[in-house]
Amino acid sequence: MIYFSLKTVEDVFRKLIVSLSEGGWLVTSAADPLFEDHSHCEMIMTSAGVLYRKNSRADRHSISFPLEAWPAPWPFAGPVAPAQPLPAPPPSAVAFPIRAPRESVKIGAFPAASKAQEAFERMDYEQVLQLTQPHLQEAPACFLYLKALANLRGTAVAEQAAEKAVQVHPLVPELHFLRAVLLMNMGRDRDAAVNLRRVLYLDRTLAVAHFTLGSVLLRLQDREGAGRSYENALRLCRELPVEAVLPLSDGESAGQLREAAQTQLFLLLKNDQPMEGEK
């Protein structure tokens, strides 16, 4: 839904709700905007996203939740397995050589990069670990390694490895961003905000980092800070062609993120308006 205009979002939501049987459920993405018309459904917020249940009676009481409770959008690509009681990888698998290169993450910047990327795309995460582990002194290898580790071993294990990775590569914003996403998935929003600010200290032009910081600040109930972050993301996207692919976005375009930022700012402004009868 984040890719559509507000009018289209409302139309699509309404048609989906109408198509449900009574008592049926509509499950949306964590990044999707809220559907404000509760005349035919109730809205239930969960840690995985928003659920809508079609009412058996049109006058049934609807459930509303504050915007700050939204789960964070823009996770990195690929299905991330939930934390499970799997054995941790051997110590050598998370031992990063002490070196801090200044390069950003670019595919092809380490031996076997193409094979590792292909393995990641076909979800062969074990092979990704094998191909990238000998090259963890290179930031691109670290980036792929951490994403594969998250999918294979879970968020908590990957975050521990990411903490070491950013110590080895302190000037690479992509690794700080990836750690921030892992922290968000663990519910450690304050730590995630710290890492996102590090990302923006290294590169203020990363619109996705501004947008993600806005979502984290909403969860921390800093509406003013969230608004500034969304405005920064919107300004940066407006300076780019709509079809330009954004760094850190796993293929999302400037036009798509611009629409999402506009939606978030609209909802923030709407949420700040006094209710009917209030002064």
N, C-alpha and C positions, 0 to 999 in steps of 0.2 A: 504493500500500500504506500510505502514511503516514496515511490516513484511517480505517483499520480497527483493531480491537482486536488485541492480540498473538495471541490464539487464532485469530481470523479470518485474520490474516496467515499463520500457520503452515498452516492448512487450504488457503488459496488457493495458496500456494507449492507445497505437496505435490501438489495436483491438477495444477498447471501442469507440474511436473517429470514426473509420471506420464504426462501426455498427450504428451510428447515422444518422438520416435523415438530409438533409441540413438545417442549422439553429437550429438543435437540441442542447440540453444542457447536459453537463456532470457535475454533482455536486460531489465534493470530500470532504473528511474529512478535518477538520482544521489541522490535524497532518500529512496529506499526503504530500510526496515530490512533488515538482513542475515538470510538464511535459515540458521539454525544447524545444521539436520539435513543432513549431507553423506553420508548412507548411500547415496544414489542419484545424487549429482552432485558435481562438483568446482566450486569457486568461484574465479573469476579476477577480480582487481581491475584496472581500467583507469582512465585519467584521465577517461573519459566515464561511468563507472558500473561496477556489478558484473555480471559475466557468469556464468551457471551452465551447465555442460555435463553432460548426462545420461551417466552412466557405462555402458559396455558390460558392465562387471562390477560387481556390488554391492560387492565388497571393494576396489575401486580406491582408491588413495590420494587423499584430498581435499586441496585447497590452501586454506589459511586466511591471512588478512591482518589486521593490527591495525586496530582501529576508527578510529585516528587517520588512516588513509589514505582515509577516505570523502571523495568529492567534496562540494562545498558544495551544500546544498539552497537552495530559494527563489530561483531566478533571476527576473528581471522578465519580464513577459508578452511573448509574441511570439517567433517563432523568431529566434535571434541567429546571424547568419552568421559562420562562422569568419573569422579575419583572412586577407585575400587581398591580393595585390599590385595593388590597385586604386589609381587616382590619388586623392590626398587632395583634399578639397574646397578651394575657393579660400580664401585667408586671411580674406575677409570672412565666410565661413560659420562660423568659430570665433572671431570677434572679438566679445567681450561688452562692452557699455558698462559703465563703472565706476559701479555702483550696488548697494547692498546692502539691499533691502527686508526687512522682518521677517516678511512673510506666509509661510504654508506653501503647499504646492501644492494648489490647488483648481481643478478643471476649470471653465471659464467665467470665469476671472479675467483674461482678456486677449481682445482682438478676434480673431475667427475661431477661438476655442477649440473650439467645437462642430464646425466643419468639420475642424479639425486632428485632433480625437479620432476622428471618423468615418473620416478618411483612414488613421489609424493602425490602426484595427480592420480595415480592408479591405487592410492591408499596402501601401498606396500611400505608401511612405516618402519618395519624392521630393516629393510634394505636402505632406507634413508639414513637411519642411525649408523649403519655400517659404512656407508659412503661418506658421511659428513664427519664422523668422529675423528678420523686422522687429520682433519683440517680445521679444527675448532679455533685455531689461531687466526682464521679468516672470518670476518663478520658475516658474509653470506652463508657460510657453512653453519655457523652458530644459529642463524635465523631459521634455516630449514630444519636443523637438528631439534630446536626447541619446539617447533610446530609439530614435528613427527612425535616427539616425546610426549607432548600434551595429548595427542590422539591415542597413543599407545599405552601410556602409563598413568595418565590423569593429570589434572590441573596442578595439584599440590606438588607432585614430583617435578613437573616442568617449571613451576615457579621457583623452586629451590635451585634448579640449574640456571634459570634466567638471572637470578640474583648474582650468581658467579659470572655469568656471561657479561653483564653490564659492568662488572668490576674490571674484566679483561678488556672490554671495548667500551669505555666510558663516553666516547664521543660519537657513538653511532645511534642516532635517534630511533631507528627501526627496532633495535633491541629493547630500548627503554619502553617503546610503545607496546611491544609484544608482552613485556613483563606487566605493564599496566593492565592489559586485557586479561591476563591470567589472574591478577589480583582482583579485578572486578568480578570475574567468575567465582572467586572464592569469597566474595562479599567484603573484601578489605578495601572499601571505597576511599578512605583517607589516604592509604598508601598508594592506591592507584592514582589519585589526584596529584600526589607528590611526583610520581614518575611521569605523568603526562606533562606537568610543568617543566620537568627536565627535558622532555622531548621538544617542547616549544622554546626552551632556552637555547637548544641546539639548532632549531630550525623553526622560525616563526611563520613560515609559509605553508606548513602542513595543515591543510584545512580539516582533514579527518581527525587530527589530534585535537584541534579546537572544538570540533563537534563532539567528540567523545568526552572531552573534559566537561563540556556543558552537561552531558547526560549524567556524569558522575556528580557534578555539583548539584544537580537537581535531586539526586538521591540523598545528598547531604543537606538538602533544604536551603542551599544557597541560591536562591532564585535570581538575585542580581548578578552574581558571578556567572551563572548558567546563561543568562541573557547576553552578557558580554561575549561569552565563548561562542554562542550561536551566531551572534552578529559578526564576529571575526571570521567564522567559517563561511558565512554568507558573502561577506565582502571579498574574500579570497576567491570564492567560486565565481563570482561575477566578473572577476578580472581574467578568467580563463574561458576558452571556447567550451560550449556546453558538452561537446563530445570528448573533451580531454579527460584521460584516465588519471585519477588522483593517486599520488603515492600513499601507501598504507591502506588502500581501499580494496585490494584484491579485485580490481577491475571496475569499480564504480566510477561513474563520470562526474564531472563538475556540475552538470545539469541536474543529475539525480541528487547529489548532496545538497545542492542549492534548494531544491524543492523540500527536502527533509528539514533543512535549517529554517526555511520560511514557515513550515508547518509548526515546528517547535516554538518559534517566536510568536506565531499567531495564538497558539494554545496558552503560552505564558501570559500574553497580553489579555486574552479572554479570561483566564483564571484570576487575573488581578482586578477585573471589573467587579463592582459591587452587585450583589444579587438584587432582584426586583424588590423594592420596599426598603432596601438599606440606604443609609445616607453616608 
